[in-house]
Amino acid sequence: MVPRVMILACLTTVMVQAEVQEDFSPECREFLFMGTPPRGLEENTLKRICQRYNGKARYVTLYDVVNHIPIYSAYTFKRNDGSKQVDAPWMYEPQLSTVAADREMQPFPLEYEIHNRFEDAQAVLEDYSNTVRFERGHLNPDEHQDLLDDKAATYTLTNIIPQAREFNIGPWQQHEHTLRRRLNNYCRGTAYVVTGVTTSGSMIHKHNAYRVAVPTYLWSAYCCVDYDHNAPFQERSKFPAHAVHGLNEDEGEVVGMSVQQLEGFLRMNTYVDKSFQIFYDDCVPTETKLRQ
C-alpha cells in the first residue's frame, strides 16, 4: 500500500480574510454538481475561494494557505474551440491576505516588493521565477472555457500548481484536449469538472523558506448526466462520469478510471477522510436511482 501523504502542518500563524467563504454561496455553488462541494476535505489551513473576475463568479477553489497551492478547482465546462487566452495578466487573491480586501482577483502589481504584503497566505510570481523542473500548471484550464473573461479568470496563482514541464505539455495537456473534445461532442447538458492534487513533502524554496508545495499526483473527474446515448461505446462508457490521475513527473502518465476508483486511490494517497466523495451521490442520475 502506498503511504498516506499528509498535508504539511502549519508552523506559523496565517492571517486570512474572513470574506473567503466558510461555505460557498448559492452563486458559487452553480459550479458544483447538485450544488455540493467534494466531501471529506476539512483542514483549518484550507480556505474556500469563490473565484470572481470582472463582477462575476467564475469557478471555485479549495486553497491551502500554508502550502500555497490549490487542493482543487471546480468549474463547469464551456463548449469552445480550444483557443487560449494569450494576453491575460497573472493575478492574486486579495481576500486571502488583507482585512479590507477586494472580493475579486487582481493583477499582480508591477513592483515586486509589494508582493510580500500578501505572500503570507498565497503564492506570488517570484515563487515560480527560478524553477527549472516545474512550470505553472492550471487546474481549471483556459482551454475548458469559452468567454474571454472566463479564460482570463483561470490566470490566478490560486488556480496554479507547480507542474513538471514535460508532463504539463505532454500527457496532461493531451488529457485536457481529449476531455474538451469529448464534452464538446457528447455532453448535452452541464459538465461539472473537479481537478485537484495530492501533496507531498517536496517544496519550492525561496530565500531559504518553504514556499510552494509540489504535488505528487494530479487528478481530475467530471460529471455529465445529460449526454448522448448514441455516442460510440468507447465514449459512451465514460458517461455520466469518468476520472483520471497522473504522476507529476516528466515521465508521468495519465491513467483513466471510474470516479469511485479515483476516490479509493486518493484515500490511500492524500489526506482525506473515509467519507471522501468528489460528486454528490457519485454523479448517479436520478432516473438511474429510481430504476435500482
Summary of the structure (lengths in Angstrom):
residues: 292
radius of gyration: 18.2
end to end distance: 33.7
largest distance: 61.0
contacts: 918
relative contact order: 0.16
helix: 27%
strand: 27%
